[in-house]
Amino acid sequence: MSAEGSAPAPPTMTTGVSKTPAEFLKAIKGQPVIVKLNSGVDYRGILACLDGYMNIAMEQTEEYVNGQLKNKYGDAFIRGNNVLYISALK
């Protein structure tokens, strides 16, 4: 905390500028992502599109269970209520 009593806003990974969640999701469309489900399963692939309910369409998708590749899919659709988080791959 600063002397004035308020903590500065945390910067984002690459730009140093804070983004809203909507801006982040718009920026990663068409980019490689990791989608972690509530069950612990990870899906890695290209984010094709998503909607306001966090329903996700991915391309070139790989399924990882406990860190190990289990399956490869061309296209995958994930229902939003199963999503724990979406992370951009570097």
N, C-alpha and C positions, 0 to 999 in steps of 0.2 A: 504494500500500500504506500501511496505517496503521503507527504506531510499533510496534504489537504484532506486525507481520509478516504479518497476514492481510488480504486485500482484502475490502471489504464486498460483499455480494451485490448484483448489479445489479437495479434496479427494473424493472418492466414499463413499457410505453409510457404507459398512462393512469392506473393506480392507484397506482404506487409500491410495490406489494407483489408479491413473486415468486410465480409460479404454476408448478405442474408442467405438463409437456406435456399430460397428460390433462385437467387443469383448463382449459387454454387451448382445447383442441379442443372440449370440452363447451360452453364459453362462446361460441364462434363458430358453433356449429350454428344454421342459419337466417339467418346473416349473410353479407354480401358478402365474398368471398375471392379471392385469386389463388393458383392452383396452378401451380407451376413444375415442368416435367418435366425429366428428365435430358437430353433432346434439345434443351432450350432453349426449347421452346414454352410459352407461358403460357395458362392457361384462367382466365377471370374469370367469376364467377357467384355464385349463392347456394348455400352448402354445405347440402345436404339431409341427408346422413348419411355416416358412415364407420365402418369396422370396425377391429379390431386389426391387420390387415395393411395399413392405410392405403388400402384400396380406397375410392374416393370416388364419391358420387353428387352431382351438381350440377344446379341448375335455372337457366334463363335464361343459358345459358353462351355465352361469346364466346371464340373462339380467336385468339390473337395470335402472329404469327411475326415476329421481329425488330422488335417494338414496333408492328406494323401489324395491324389487324383483318383476319382472313382469312375467318372463318366465324362464323355464329351458329347455335346449337343450342338446342332447348328443354331437353331433359334430356341429360346426359352422364354416362358412367360411366368412371372412370379406374382402371386396375389399380395397386395400391399400389407395386409394384416399379419403376414408372416415375416416381414422385414424388420430386422433389428437396426441395421444401419447400411449406408452406402458409402464406400470410400473410393476416392480416385487413386488409381495406380500411377506410380511415377514412371 
